[in-house]
Amino acid sequence: MSREVKSRLLILSIGSLAFIWLGPKAAQAATISYKGVSLTPAIEQLVVNPDQTSLNYQVRLDNNQNTPLTLQVSTLDFKSLNDSGGLAFITSNVSSLKDKHGLANWISVQANTITLPPEAGQTVTVTIDNRSDLSPGGHYAAVLFKVVSPTGFSGANNADIDQVISSLIFLRKTSGETYSLSLVKKQLVRNHFGWPTKADLYFKNDGNTQTAPRGTIKLGGTSFILNQDSNLTLPDSTRLYETDLAAAKPGLLPGFRHIAISYRPDADGQTKSADISFFYVRPWHIAVLVITIAILASVSRRVRLILRWSAKVVTWTLGLLWRFIKALVRLFKRKLGLQESKKKVLKKPLKKQTLSTASDIHDGGTLLWIGLKADRQLRRLEILTVKSAKIGRRVLRWTGLKADRQLRRLEIWATKAIKNKK
């Protein structure tokens, strides 16, 4: 014999906690319908001043069925359940979850039970008493309408489901309300180092009044509106706001990118700013880099060989040019009559006095030029000797070697001059 399991399921949970999702356009939703019952408005935002004794607003209910409906009216406080926009309805027997921003104790309705004829509707007046114990700031509650007749319908598992729809009230009492928002967390949705497709921003309401964040997000020259659906953040709670960044064009080159964020509460003009930095690189950037490194590695040896041969060619060309210049100088000297003497001279270092005496015997012009050259070389030797004494022993050795080379050059020049004179 099988056991028949039968239970009653109550939507929005009368007597316990319930979770509802405020979708993207919940703040603008005007009408909701469920199983033949329509309710308007689904969300109502009201403002009350301290000098007002009460505040009224009306809820429209429509029966879209061909049978009459009996609805039971009640009120419940709610609070934020998580950062995704969920709400937790609080019943009177859950004292630990009562919220200081509740409004149910100040709400009254014209009747606890109403009957809707088939294909007809009715308006219900909801009154909010502005008593002295209602503190300034934000308060919120829900007016619930539960279908009691006909009774709930049965599901596939013999579970009776009770139908409940609600109208959410967000009240703001002036003369003491505060607005404060802080961006507590920010993150990007993207593939590794790719271009971001979405920005997730977590805002915390530090004030005493519910508010909707306003602002802009700028990325790559494109500006996006923050919280286009005007969703609310309740006091002392944190809520996630998602912004689609797919419309922003990614850059051509890789590198660091920055996202500029400016935000403020909807009723306060004080604007705050924040930014997000990220490194952007696309797969083809990495492919190009790898290919470039591979090409450079493969041709590096050839490049070194080419540079080596190029240096040799440049050196040979400069040497050839230097020889050509020297030949031109010799030709120029011959044209001017500065032919050197061809007489033989002793192969020994020449002194300044020897060169001066030889200038009287041999060709005066050539030997005079050689004497002046010798004077310059000897002066350089004196300067190098003085410098070497100041610097150190190593420079002395280098200076001595250089002096030997200079003296050998003078000897060669004098020998060539005597040979040319003969």
C-alpha positions as CSV (number, residue, x, y, z in Angstrom):
1,M,0.0,0.0,0.0
2,S,1.6,3.3,-1.1
3,R,1.9,6.3,1.2
4,E,0.3,9.5,-0.1
5,V,2.4,12.5,0.8
6,K,0.5,15.7,0.8
7,S,1.9,19.1,1.9
8,R,1.0,22.7,1.5
9,L,3.6,25.0,-0.1
10,L,3.3,28.7,0.4
11,I,5.0,31.1,-2.0
12,L,7.0,33.9,-0.4
13,S,6.8,31.8,2.8
14,I,4.2,33.0,5.3
15,G,5.6,32.2,8.8
16,S,9.2,31.7,7.7
17,L,11.9,33.2,5.5
18,A,11.4,33.6,1.8
19,F,13.7,34.6,-1.1
20,I,12.7,36.6,-4.1
21,W,14.8,37.9,-6.9
22,L,14.5,41.5,-8.0
23,G,15.3,41.3,-11.7
24,P,17.0,43.9,-13.8
25,K,14.0,46.0,-14.3
26,A,12.3,45.5,-10.9
27,A,12.6,49.2,-10.0
28,Q,10.4,50.1,-13.0
29,A,8.1,47.1,-12.8
30,A,4.5,48.4,-12.7
31,T,2.4,45.2,-12.8
32,I,3.0,41.5,-11.9
33,S,0.8,38.6,-12.7
34,Y,0.7,35.0,-11.4
35,K,-1.9,32.3,-12.0
36,G,-4.6,34.7,-13.2
37,V,-4.1,37.5,-10.6
38,S,-2.6,40.8,-11.5
39,L,-1.2,43.4,-9.1
40,T,-0.3,47.1,-9.7
41,P,2.1,48.5,-8.6
42,A,4.6,45.8,-7.8
43,I,7.0,48.4,-6.2
44,E,6.1,51.8,-4.7
45,Q,8.5,54.4,-3.5
46,L,7.1,57.0,-1.1
47,V,8.3,60.1,0.7
48,V,6.8,61.4,4.0
49,N,7.6,64.6,5.8
50,P,7.6,65.0,9.6
51,D,4.5,67.2,9.6
52,Q,2.4,64.6,7.8
53,T,0.2,62.4,10.0
54,S,-0.3,59.6,7.4
55,L,0.3,58.7,3.8
56,N,-1.9,56.6,1.5
57,Y,-1.4,54.7,-1.7
58,Q,-3.5,52.3,-3.7
59,V,-3.0,48.8,-5.0
60,R,-5.0,47.5,-7.9
61,L,-5.9,43.8,-8.0
62,D,-7.4,42.1,-11.0
63,N,-9.0,38.6,-11.3
64,N,-8.3,37.2,-14.7
65,Q,-10.1,34.0,-14.1
66,N,-13.7,33.0,-14.6
67,T,-14.2,32.1,-10.9
68,P,-14.3,34.4,-7.9
69,L,-11.2,34.8,-5.8
70,T,-10.9,35.5,-2.1
71,L,-7.6,37.1,-0.9
72,Q,-6.2,37.5,2.6
73,V,-4.2,40.7,3.1
74,S,-1.2,40.9,5.5
75,T,2.0,42.9,5.9
76,L,5.6,41.7,6.4
77,D,9.0,43.4,6.9
78,F,11.9,42.3,4.7
79,K,15.7,42.8,4.6
80,S,18.5,42.2,2.2
81,L,19.4,38.5,2.0
82,N,22.6,38.7,-0.1
83,D,24.5,40.9,-2.5
84,S,22.6,39.7,-5.5
85,G,19.3,41.5,-4.8
86,G,17.5,38.8,-2.8
87,L,15.1,39.7,-0.1
88,A,14.3,37.9,3.2
89,F,10.7,38.3,4.4
90,I,10.6,38.4,8.2
91,T,7.7,37.1,10.2
92,S,6.7,38.3,13.6
93,N,7.9,35.1,15.3
94,V,11.5,35.5,14.1
95,S,12.6,38.3,16.5
96,S,16.3,37.8,15.8
97,L,15.8,38.9,12.2
98,K,13.8,42.1,12.9
99,D,15.2,45.1,11.1
100,K,15.3,48.7,12.4
101,H,14.2,49.8,9.0
102,G,11.0,47.8,9.0
103,L,7.7,49.4,8.1
104,A,5.0,46.7,8.7
105,N,4.1,48.1,12.2
106,W,3.1,51.4,10.6
107,I,1.0,50.0,7.7
108,S,-2.7,49.3,7.8
109,V,-5.2,48.2,5.1
110,Q,-8.9,48.8,4.7
111,A,-9.8,45.1,4.9
112,N,-8.0,41.9,5.9
113,T,-10.0,39.9,3.3
114,I,-11.2,40.9,-0.1
115,T,-13.2,39.0,-2.8
116,L,-12.6,39.6,-6.5
117,P,-15.5,38.7,-8.9
118,P,-14.6,36.8,-12.1
119,E,-12.9,38.9,-14.7
120,A,-13.0,42.0,-12.4
121,G,-10.8,44.0,-10.2
122,Q,-10.7,46.1,-7.0
123,T,-8.5,48.8,-5.5
124,V,-7.1,48.4,-2.0
125,T,-6.0,51.5,0.0
126,V,-2.9,51.1,2.0
127,T,-2.2,53.6,4.8
128,I,1.1,54.4,6.5
129,D,0.9,56.1,9.9
130,N,3.6,58.7,10.4
131,R,3.9,58.2,14.2
132,S,6.6,59.8,16.3
133,D,8.3,56.5,16.7
134,L,8.9,56.2,12.9
135,S,12.5,57.4,12.7
136,P,13.9,59.5,9.8
137,G,15.5,57.6,7.0
138,G,14.5,54.6,4.9
139,H,11.9,52.0,5.8
140,Y,10.4,49.2,3.8
141,A,7.8,46.4,4.0
142,A,5.6,44.3,1.7
143,V,1.8,44.0,1.5
144,L,1.0,40.4,0.8
145,F,-2.1,39.1,-1.0
146,K,-2.7,35.3,-0.4
147,V,-5.4,33.4,-2.4
148,V,-7.5,31.5,0.1
149,S,-10.5,30.6,-2.1
150,P,-10.4,28.6,-4.2
151,T,-7.7,26.6,-2.3
152,G,-4.3,26.0,-3.6
153,F,-3.9,23.7,-6.6
154,S,-2.2,20.3,-6.5
155,G,1.2,19.7,-8.1
156,A,2.5,16.4,-9.6
157,N,3.5,15.1,-6.2
158,N,0.2,15.9,-4.5
159,A,1.6,19.1,-3.1
160,D,-0.9,22.0,-2.6
161,I,0.6,25.3,-3.6
162,D,-0.8,28.5,-2.1
163,Q,-0.5,31.6,-4.3
164,V,0.8,34.8,-2.8
165,I,1.7,38.0,-4.6
166,S,3.1,41.2,-3.0
167,S,3.5,44.9,-3.4
168,L,6.8,46.2,-2.0
169,I,6.9,49.7,-0.3
170,F,10.0,51.8,0.1
171,L,9.4,54.8,2.3
172,R,11.8,57.7,2.9
173,K,11.1,60.0,5.9
174,T,12.8,63.3,5.5
175,S,14.6,65.6,8.1
176,G,17.3,63.2,9.1
177,E,18.0,60.9,6.2
178,T,21.6,60.2,5.3
179,Y,23.1,59.0,2.0
180,S,26.5,57.3,1.8
181,L,27.9,54.8,-0.7
182,S,31.2,53.0,-0.7
183,L,32.7,50.8,-3.4
184,V,33.9,47.8,-1.3
185,K,34.8,45.4,-4.2
186,K,35.5,45.6,-7.9
187,Q,36.4,42.9,-10.3
188,L,36.4,42.2,-14.1
189,V,35.0,39.3,-15.9
190,R,37.4,38.2,-18.7
191,N,39.4,35.3,-20.1
192,H,42.8,35.4,-18.5
193,F,44.6,38.5,-19.9
194,G,41.9,39.2,-22.5
195,W,39.6,42.2,-22.9
196,P,37.0,42.5,-20.1
197,T,33.3,41.8,-21.0
198,K,31.7,42.8,-17.7
199,A,32.5,44.8,-14.6
200,D,31.2,43.6,-11.2
201,L,30.9,46.4,-8.6
202,Y,29.9,45.8,-5.0
203,F,28.4,48.9,-3.3
204,K,27.7,49.2,0.4
205,N,25.1,51.5,1.7
206,D,26.5,53.2,4.8
207,G,23.6,55.6,5.2
208,N,20.2,55.2,6.8
209,T,18.2,55.4,3.6
210,Q,17.8,53.1,0.6
211,T,19.5,54.5,-2.5
212,A,20.3,53.7,-6.1
213,P,24.0,54.2,-7.2
214,R,24.4,56.6,-10.1
215,G,27.5,57.1,-12.2
216,T,29.6,56.2,-15.2
217,I,32.2,53.7,-16.2
218,K,34.8,54.6,-18.9
219,L,36.9,52.1,-20.8
220,G,38.9,52.7,-23.9
221,G,37.1,55.9,-24.9
222,T,33.6,54.4,-24.3
223,S,31.4,55.5,-21.5
224,F,28.8,53.2,-19.8
225,I,26.0,54.1,-17.4
226,L,26.1,52.6,-14.0
227,N,22.9,50.9,-12.7
228,Q,20.7,51.7,-15.7
229,D,17.7,49.8,-14.0
230,S,17.8,52.0,-10.9
231,N,18.0,49.0,-8.5
232,L,18.1,49.9,-4.8
233,T,20.7,49.2,-2.2
234,L,19.2,48.9,1.3
235,P,20.8,50.5,4.3
236,D,23.6,48.5,6.0
237,S,23.8,46.1,3.1
238,T,26.0,45.4,0.1
239,R,24.7,44.8,-3.4
240,L,26.3,43.7,-6.7
241,Y,25.9,45.8,-9.8
242,E,26.9,44.3,-13.1
243,T,27.8,46.5,-16.1
244,D,28.3,45.1,-19.6
245,L,31.5,46.2,-21.3
246,A,31.2,44.3,-24.5
247,A,30.6,47.6,-26.5
248,A,34.1,48.9,-25.7
249,K,36.6,48.3,-28.5
250,P,39.8,46.5,-27.5
251,G,43.1,48.2,-28.3
252,L,45.4,47.0,-31.1
253,L,48.6,46.8,-28.9
254,P,49.0,45.0,-25.6
255,G,49.7,46.8,-22.4
256,F,48.1,48.1,-19.2
257,R,44.6,49.5,-19.4
258,H,42.6,51.5,-16.9
259,I,38.8,51.7,-16.1
260,A,37.6,55.0,-14.6
261,I,34.6,54.7,-12.3
262,S,32.6,57.7,-10.9
263,Y,29.6,57.1,-8.6
264,R,27.3,58.8,-6.1
265,P,23.9,58.1,-4.3
266,D,20.9,59.1,-6.4
267,A,19.8,61.8,-3.9
268,D,23.3,63.2,-3.1
269,G,25.5,65.2,-5.5
270,Q,28.8,64.2,-3.9
271,T,30.7,62.1,-6.5
272,K,33.4,59.6,-5.7
273,S,35.9,58.0,-8.1
274,A,37.8,54.7,-8.4
275,D,39.7,52.9,-11.1
276,I,40.6,49.4,-12.1
277,S,43.9,48.6,-13.8
278,F,44.5,45.4,-15.8
279,F,47.0,44.0,-18.3
280,Y,45.6,43.3,-21.8
281,V,47.1,40.9,-24.3
282,R,45.5,38.9,-27.0
283,P,46.5,35.4,-28.2
284,W,47.8,36.7,-31.5
285,H,50.1,39.2,-29.6
286,I,51.8,36.2,-28.0
287,A,52.0,34.3,-31.3
288,V,53.7,37.3,-33.0
289,L,56.2,37.6,-30.1
290,V,57.0,33.9,-30.2
291,I,57.5,33.9,-34.0
292,T,59.7,37.0,-33.8
293,I,61.9,35.4,-31.1
294,A,62.2,32.3,-33.2
295,I,63.2,34.2,-36.3
296,L,65.8,36.3,-34.5
297,A,67.3,33.1,-32.9
298,S,67.6,31.4,-36.3
299,V,69.3,34.4,-38.0
300,S,71.4,35.6,-35.2
301,R,74.5,33.6,-36.4
302,R,74.1,34.9,-39.9
303,V,73.7,38.4,-38.6
304,R,76.9,38.1,-36.6
305,L,78.8,36.9,-39.8
306,I,77.4,39.7,-41.8
307,L,78.4,42.3,-39.2
308,R,81.9,40.8,-39.1
309,W,82.4,40.9,-42.8
310,S,80.9,44.3,-43.0
311,A,83.5,45.5,-40.4
312,K,86.3,44.0,-42.5
313,V,85.0,45.7,-45.7
314,V,84.8,49.0,-43.9
315,T,88.3,48.7,-42.5
316,W,89.7,47.8,-46.0
317,T,87.9,50.7,-47.6
318,L,89.2,53.1,-45.1
319,G,92.8,51.8,-45.5
320,L,92.5,52.2,-49.3
321,L,91.2,55.7,-48.9
322,W,94.1,56.6,-46.6
323,R,96.6,55.3,-49.1
324,F,95.0,57.3,-51.8
325,I,95.2,60.5,-49.7
326,K,98.8,59.9,-48.9
327,A,99.6,59.5,-52.6
328,L,97.8,62.8,-53.4
329,V,99.9,64.5,-50.7
330,R,103.1,63.2,-52.1
331,L,102.1,64.3,-55.6
332,F,101.2,67.8,-54.3
333,K,104.6,68.1,-52.6
334,R,106.4,67.2,-55.8
335,K,104.5,69.8,-57.7
336,L,105.6,72.5,-55.2
337,G,109.3,71.6,-55.5
338,L,109.4,69.9,-52.1
339,Q,111.3,66.9,-53.4
340,E,113.2,65.2,-50.7
341,S,117.0,64.7,-50.9
342,K,118.3,61.4,-52.2
343,K,121.7,61.5,-50.4
344,K,122.4,58.7,-48.0
345,V,122.4,59.5,-44.3
346,L,123.4,57.5,-41.3
347,K,120.6,55.3,-39.9
348,K,120.5,56.7,-36.4
349,P,118.1,58.9,-34.5
350,L,118.2,62.5,-35.6
351,K,118.3,65.4,-33.1
352,K,117.1,68.9,-33.5
353,Q,120.6,70.3,-34.1
354,T,121.4,67.7,-36.8
355,L,118.2,68.5,-38.7
356,S,118.9,72.2,-38.5
357,T,122.5,71.8,-39.9
358,A,121.3,69.4,-42.6
359,S,118.8,72.0,-43.7
360,D,121.8,74.2,-44.8
361,I,123.4,71.5,-46.8
362,H,120.5,69.8,-48.5
363,D,117.3,71.0,-49.9
364,G,116.2,73.8,-47.5
365,G,112.4,73.4,-47.9
366,T,112.1,69.7,-47.2
367,L,114.6,69.6,-44.3
368,L,113.0,72.7,-42.7
369,W,109.6,70.9,-42.8
370,I,111.1,67.8,-41.2
371,G,112.7,70.0,-38.5
372,L,109.4,71.6,-37.6
373,K,107.8,68.1,-37.5
374,A,110.5,67.0,-35.1
375,D,109.9,70.0,-32.9
376,R,106.2,69.1,-32.6
377,Q,107.0,65.5,-31.8
378,L,109.5,66.5,-29.1
379,R,107.0,68.8,-27.6
380,R,104.4,66.0,-27.5
381,L,107.0,63.8,-25.8
382,E,107.6,66.4,-23.1
383,I,103.9,66.8,-22.5
384,L,103.5,63.0,-22.2
385,T,106.4,62.8,-19.8
386,V,104.9,65.4,-17.5
387,K,101.5,63.7,-17.6
388,S,103.0,60.2,-16.9
389,A,104.8,61.5,-13.9
390,K,101.5,62.7,-12.4
391,I,99.5,59.5,-13.3
392,G,101.7,56.5,-12.5
393,R,104.2,53.9,-13.4
394,R,101.9,52.1,-16.0
395,V,101.5,55.3,-18.0
396,L,105.3,55.9,-17.8
397,R,105.9,52.5,-19.5
398,W,103.2,53.4,-22.1
399,T,104.7,56.8,-22.7
400,G,108.2,55.3,-23.2
401,L,106.9,52.9,-25.8
402,K,105.1,55.8,-27.6
403,A,108.3,57.9,-27.5
404,D,110.3,55.1,-29.1
405,R,107.7,54.9,-31.9
406,Q,107.9,58.6,-32.4
407,L,111.7,58.6,-32.6
408,R,111.6,55.7,-35.1
409,R,109.2,57.7,-37.3
410,L,111.5,60.7,-37.2
411,E,114.4,58.5,-38.3
412,I,112.4,57.1,-41.2
413,W,111.3,60.6,-42.3
414,A,114.9,61.9,-42.3
415,T,116.2,58.9,-44.2
416,K,113.5,59.3,-46.8
417,A,114.3,63.0,-47.1
418,I,118.0,62.3,-47.8
419,K,117.3,59.6,-50.3
420,N,114.9,61.8,-52.2
421,K,117.4,64.7,-52.3
422,K,120.1,62.5,-53.9
